[in-house]
Amino acid sequence: MIPYGRQDIREEDVQAVLDVLRSDFLTQGPVVTRFEEALSGAVNARHAVATNSATSALHVACLALGVGPGDTVWTSPNTFVASANCARYCGAEVDFVDIDPSTGNISVVALREKLDVARREGRIPKALIPVHYAGQPCDMTVIAELAEDYGFSVIEDASHAIGAAWGDEPVGSCRFSDITVFSFHPVKIVTTGEGGMAVTNDTELADRMSRLRSHGITRDPGLMDRDPDGSWYYQQVELGFNYRMTDLAAALGISQLSRLSMYVERRRQLAARYDRMLSGLPCAPLDRMPGVASAWHLYVIRLSDPARRREVFDHLKGEGVGVNVHYIPVHLQPYYGALGFSQGQFPAAESFYASALTLPLHPRLSDEEQSHVVDALRDALEE
Ligand SMILES: *Cc1c(COP(=O)(O)O)cnc(C)c1O
């Protein structure tokens, strides 16, 4: 089966992990710090806080921004459930902003309309979590202006988008947001097995997130309510978690990160080749926004005839092509249904889901495999 996404592990990655296994630290130690420095350097952010998943990073990001009971967090319905769940962990309500079906990203038109209504009703969200779907950045200049006008925080869910950019500005520089979160799950662009990272330019947010990832414990005497008993002393000043990344994972991350631009370039080439080979078939790729560079986490097409999606999906699987669908709208999950969401509330995300199909795209996909994917798709669509 040709997978829709897959990690690329090389001998140098294996060696980097073995070196840590033979060192003094297995859990969070000096290699995590080095990975944080390498990543914040790569994306041009001041601070980075490594965690054991992007889900944990989203959770501590929400907490650091003060999200709690009585607050509402908005995100896209066209995402993985973690983008919404992080607000629920904090006891906050979740609401969604419908998407622009040409890109799968949050619609800034829908966002502005929803904010106007929210302002009249006195319920502006505490935070917005835009998701850079498939690796293509959202319209962050507009989102940042709206955040300023209406007064809400912004956490970019860049799980798909390490290596993406607006012009020369890398996703992760946090020029348009308070915090940006990356995922290092093996299907993503760079992997640590499980792992995530929150980056920010705000020192207080970084300190708060790093405390929350490790039990809410501090060794900073300035934060304690009395003088330390000695150099062993620490205090737990709030309720935190064990969300730490291991040095083993960080070593893999550093090694992988050194190939980021190579990975994104190969993904971009494969995407351009799909574009050429698929032209003329009854399906369309996502629109590309001018001035932005996608990281190409996913290659998504929309079928002209959604009624045939299931049959096309099954045909491709039968031909050894590991297709996938991104995403079942989050508001249609039973957990969110029980909170009052229902079919018809976010029609653009629902119709996007009905016609979307994700074709295999990863750096080890060969031209021959890709041609096989396209042949199988052509057969299915022309049947
Ligand atoms: C993968 C993903 C996550 C969760 O990442 P983990 O590292 O698996 O916790 C969150 N949001 C989006 C959009 C994702 O694709």
The ligand as an SDF file (V2000), in Angstrom:
LIG
                    3D

 15 15  0  0  0  0  0  0  0  0999 V2000
   -1.8320   16.2350   13.7970 C   0  0  0  0  0  0  0  0  0  0  0  0
   -2.6480   17.4250   14.1930 C   0  0  0  0  0  0  0  0  0  0  0  0
   -2.8200   17.8270   15.5360 C   0  0  0  0  0  0  0  0  0  0  0  0
   -2.3620   16.9950   16.6850 C   0  0  0  0  0  0  0  0  0  0  0  0
   -1.0260   16.6960   16.6540 O   0  0  0  0  0  0  0  0  0  0  0  0
   -0.4180   15.6420   17.6860 P   0  0  0  0  0  0  0  0  0  0  0  0
    1.0520   15.9650   17.6450 O   0  0  0  0  0  0  0  0  0  0  0  0
   -0.7380   14.2940   17.1400 O   0  0  0  0  0  0  0  0  0  0  0  0
   -1.0090   15.8890   19.0200 O   0  0  0  0  0  0  0  0  0  0  0  0
   -3.4940   19.0110   15.7890 C   0  0  0  0  0  0  0  0  0  0  0  0
   -4.0050   19.7570   14.7940 N   0  0  0  0  0  0  0  0  0  0  0  0
   -3.8920   19.3970   13.5010 C   0  0  0  0  0  0  0  0  0  0  0  0
   -4.4580   20.2770   12.4400 C   0  0  0  0  0  0  0  0  0  0  0  0
   -3.2280   18.2130   13.1570 C   0  0  0  0  0  0  0  0  0  0  0  0
   -3.1470   17.8390   11.8680 O   0  0  0  0  0  0  0  0  0  0  0  0
  1  2  1  0
  2  3  1  0
  2 14  2  0
  3  4  1  0
  3 10  2  0
  4  5  1  0
  5  6  1  0
  6  7  2  0
  6  8  1  0
  6  9  1  0
 10 11  1  0
 11 12  2  0
 12 13  1  0
 12 14  1  0
 14 15  1  0
M  END
$$$$
